[in-house]
Amino acid sequence: MLRGRSLSVTSLSGFPQWEADKLPVEDLLLFEVSWEVTNKVGGICTVIQTKAKTTADEWGENYFLIGPHFEHNMKTQVEPCEPLNAAVRRAMDAMNKHGCQVRFGRWLIEGSPYVVLFDIGYSAWNLDRWKGDFWEACSVGIPHHDREANDMLIFGSLTAWFLKEVTDHADGQHVIAHFHEWQAGTGLILSRARKLPIATIFTTHATLLGRYLCAANADFYNHLDKFNIDKEAGERQIYHRYCMERASVHCAHVFTTVSEITAIEAEHMLKRKPDVVTPNGLNVKKFSAVHEFQNLHAMYKARIQDFVRGHFYGHLDFDLEKTLFLFIAGRYEFSNKGADIFLESLSRLNFLLRLSYFLISHQMHKSNITVVVFFIMPAKTNNFNVETLKGQAVRKQLWDTVHSMKEKFGKKLYDALLRGEIPDMNNILDRDDLTIMKRAIFSTQRQSLPPVTTHNMIDDSTDPILSTIRRLGLFNSRSDRVKIILHPEFLSSTSPLLPMDYEEFVRGCHLGVFPSYYEPWGYTPAECTVMGIPSVTTNLSGFGCFVQEHVADPTAYGIYIVDRRFCSPDDSCNQLTQFLYGFCKQSRRQRIIQRNRTERLSDLLDWRYLGRTDGFKYPRPSSVPPSPLGSQASSPQSSDVEDENEDERYDEEEEAERDRLNIKSPFYLSHVPHGKKKLHGEYKN
């Protein structure tokens, strides 16, 4: 995202040489191009949505998003309107007159940015001609059978056409175009081939080939300089896509990526070192009440507990107040997202917790920890699991039974007290009431184990997660202290099973675990941080590297960073196991302290602050212990038991004030008069 009210034009080769050294935003038009504008496919949609308000505030009416038109998205996400900018209006009119269908409106997200949407199917009749144009521009051919690449060519051709029409009618305004990923890159390539007078920026959020190689367990980061790039892309039948991506990178005036780890990858895979690393942020909203996020955690945790009561009916022999909820979420990429190492660590954690439980039970203590782990990773299913639905039905039926009996008891008690009598408790319950309660108890019994998945999986026998669960023997038996629930569907508040949105679910959990092997940025742990939920990430994720750079003691702030770059898989697994076991050993008070610290890191990820984080680190908290791990008992503590000798020198307000001083003032709109010298770092992104 371009920031600031003025732009310094450099003398890069081929870069438009505009007359003014600094141009006010009023003289510029910024177009941001992505396949995920109003069309959520992955994390790029989150990037664009969250920074839309900040960008719109800075650029005003001169900021436009370009994306594909899909009727169902147009009806639910976009408010149609007429463009106020003359150049944009003329460009749309010209294209519509020549057989295209271009829509305009405001995207109904925070900031309400303008969107220009192209109907891909309506212009598909031009595909063969545009393939020829693309071949002449960069000598890259696109196979007929690759539907996605063909769609991207149509999208890119329409984008380049639109930008040409805009520049033809710009009336002195200069155009900047920011392209995201290879899907939008064809527009950049064609714009440069046609020598359009625009400044171009290309951002890669992950390299195509990098994702494929990591999924193939190719020991990617240790062999970055050894891969035969052309051969690897050809063997995976993505050579044309790789060429589109690489050509986009080399055609752009400015090439950026989202993290240092991806910058290293891009230099080897795409043969160009990024000019700028632009970390992803979030649109952070602060609550007026300081600890409101703690209240939300308690509220949504109760709703997760309700689901667990139903899922584990008949086997609910663990205390939900002493149960921790962990989760992993994201695309179903078993190795890339770290689900493989997470499951192995859970098996080892289960052994440690069972051992602790055995020792505790023999010492006649009743404090023990159970861990329930959710895998929120969409996969192919054909419906809900019958046993899972039955569990929720049993829970609801039991709840209704208890409420009806409570009303009956209450009426008897009320009548007795009105008569001035102390009720005979033996008369409160009659034979029918006892029969109802016995039937309720019998209805909660079952012989089978609680299911490890909430849905019927289409490829049950070959599913990587289920196959690993079978190998490790994590079947949710009574003796297991780690229970697993695979929910192979995105969460929704309308679900009959777990009616919660993703944000509500995250707030109700205790820890997010994302031990990814390939994660160019990592929005999932970043979202946890903003919501005050501790998380596990790795030094192979952009977010993990960013936190290591700017936080002196990440663990104290609830960010556990697993070393997956310089350690063997087994050592990484052991480290993750120790992180999880250490988290289980925390007392309730320690978890609250840690959540407070985690939430304070949210300013670090605010789009308003990004680019102003150079040159400082969040210090190690001065309170003793420096992190909750520093005063843990040798075995897990229950949620409601506090260590009487726990150090009391923690001062929340003092720590919070010290952390606030480490974030520089946010960006405010201000016009820089012509000739004023910029201070070092001003408008730096």
Helices and strands as residue ranges (DSSP letters): E 6-8, E 22-24, G 25-27, E 28-33, H 43-59, G 60-62, E 63-68, H 71-77, E 78-80, H 86-97, E 102-107, E 114-118, G 121-126, H 127-138, H 147-168, E 174-180, H 181-193, E 198-204, H 208-215, G 220-222, H 229-235, H 239-251, E 254-257, H 260-269, E 276-277, H 292-311, G 320-322, E 323-329, H 339-362, E 370-376, E 381-384, H 386-418, H 425-428, H 431-443, E 455-457, H 464-472, E 482-487, H 502-508, E 511-513, H 523-530, E 535-538, H 542-550, G 554-557, E 559-562, H 569-584, H 588-600, G 601-605, G 628-631, H 652-660
